[in-house]
Amino acid sequence: QWSLLPDYLSVSRHTATQINQANCGLASVTSLLNYMLANNHIPTPNATVLNDKWSPYTYATQTTWRSDACVSMYIETDNFDGVYTPPYGTTLDQISHVVKCLLPSSFKVSTLSIASNENHASFAKRVTEACGNRCYGLINFLRTALDQPGGGHWSPIVISGSGVHVVSDVAKYKEYSAYSVTDEALFDAVNNIDECGKWDYGSQDPSETDEEEWKVTISCNPA
């Protein structure tokens, strides 16, 4: 749809390719940071967020801002890395905290999840109320709900008041670039539980988990 071209161009040029199959959440946050830096939406962050290989240009990568003390508090605990240990990846709560760590305190970070007994129309209304006619966000969704291979996944999304939105996928190795989703498809994609990520982060010792047994038990698919 040609009407979506400006949205596609605005987001895709800053969309990172996730560096491994657990890094979709971190790649999505990196994409958000670079989009906001390129469009002067945020001031230059502290040096730990940026990759000095491209100095004096401001550019974040998926490995640089992991060292930020605030970020580490939400994705690591007792020397355990919550991204690269089964079930891999990051939750909605973790990513929302990470974004708050990296953006100026003056920014309001809104987190929307499906309410009980909610339908696509009421969810679309809440999304519009939070975003207005257009906004840049991050979406946590189940690929199979969009007829895609894989499991739970993160990617940047441009929310449009038109009811058709653009997802710029960070899994470019799957030959995804960007694709449109309707309000109905968006609702179906986020109104799911990904069994790959269904565990109580922080309250058990994942180091004791047998990875291969875990994969077989819940049929985890890479994002």
ChimeraX attribute file (.defattr): number of C-alpha atoms within 10 A of each C-alpha:
attribute: neighborCount
match mode: 1-to-1
recipient: residues
	/A:1	7
	/A:2	7
	/A:3	9
	/A:4	16
	/A:5	10
	/A:6	9
	/A:7	21
	/A:8	21
	/A:9	12
	/A:10	14
	/A:11	21
	/A:12	20
	/A:13	12
	/A:14	21
	/A:15	26
	/A:16	26
	/A:17	20
	/A:18	24
	/A:19	16
	/A:20	13
	/A:21	17
	/A:22	21
	/A:23	23
	/A:24	28
	/A:25	28
	/A:26	27
	/A:27	26
	/A:28	29
	/A:29	28
	/A:30	28
	/A:31	29
	/A:32	25
	/A:33	25
	/A:34	23
	/A:35	21
	/A:36	17
	/A:37	18
	/A:38	14
	/A:39	9
	/A:40	10
	/A:41	12
	/A:42	16
	/A:43	10
	/A:44	14
	/A:45	15
	/A:46	10
	/A:47	13
	/A:48	15
	/A:49	22
	/A:50	23
	/A:51	18
	/A:52	14
	/A:53	9
	/A:54	10
	/A:55	9
	/A:56	8
	/A:57	12
	/A:58	18
	/A:59	22
	/A:60	24
	/A:61	20
	/A:62	22
	/A:63	15
	/A:64	16
	/A:65	23
	/A:66	17
	/A:67	12
	/A:68	16
	/A:69	11
	/A:70	15
	/A:71	19
	/A:72	17
	/A:73	15
	/A:74	19
	/A:75	22
	/A:76	14
	/A:77	12
	/A:78	7
	/A:79	7
	/A:80	14
	/A:81	16
	/A:82	21
	/A:83	18
	/A:84	15
	/A:85	14
	/A:86	21
	/A:87	22
	/A:88	17
	/A:89	25
	/A:90	24
	/A:91	19
	/A:92	16
	/A:93	10
	/A:94	17
	/A:95	23
	/A:96	16
	/A:97	17
	/A:98	23
	/A:99	18
	/A:100	17
	/A:101	17
	/A:102	17
	/A:103	18
	/A:104	12
	/A:105	9
	/A:106	8
	/A:107	10
	/A:108	9
	/A:109	14
	/A:110	11
	/A:111	15
	/A:112	13
	/A:113	13
	/A:114	16
	/A:115	10
	/A:116	7
	/A:117	6
	/A:118	11
	/A:119	14
	/A:120	16
	/A:121	12
	/A:122	14
	/A:123	19
	/A:124	18
	/A:125	15
	/A:126	15
	/A:127	21
	/A:128	18
	/A:129	11
	/A:130	16
	/A:131	17
	/A:132	13
	/A:133	13
	/A:134	15
	/A:135	15
	/A:136	18
	/A:137	18
	/A:138	22
	/A:139	22
	/A:140	23
	/A:141	22
	/A:142	24
	/A:143	20
	/A:144	15
	/A:145	19
	/A:146	13
	/A:147	9
	/A:148	10
	/A:149	13
	/A:150	14
	/A:151	20
	/A:152	26
	/A:153	26
	/A:154	31
	/A:155	27
	/A:156	29
	/A:157	27
	/A:158	23
	/A:159	26
	/A:160	21
	/A:161	18
	/A:162	13
	/A:163	15
	/A:164	18
	/A:165	22
	/A:166	22
	/A:167	25
	/A:168	29
	/A:169	26
	/A:170	30
	/A:171	23
	/A:172	14
	/A:173	13
	/A:174	10
	/A:175	9
	/A:176	12
	/A:177	16
	/A:178	20
	/A:179	14
	/A:180	16
	/A:181	18
	/A:182	15
	/A:183	21
	/A:184	15
	/A:185	16
	/A:186	23
	/A:187	22
	/A:188	18
	/A:189	21
	/A:190	20
	/A:191	20
	/A:192	16
	/A:193	13
	/A:194	18
	/A:195	15
	/A:196	20
	/A:197	18
	/A:198	11
	/A:199	12
	/A:200	9
	/A:201	16
	/A:202	14
	/A:203	7
	/A:204	10
	/A:205	10
	/A:206	18
	/A:207	11
	/A:208	7
	/A:209	13
	/A:210	10
	/A:211	14
	/A:212	9
	/A:213	10
	/A:214	14
	/A:215	14
	/A:216	9
	/A:217	11
	/A:218	14
	/A:219	12
	/A:220	19
	/A:221	15
	/A:222	15
	/A:223	21
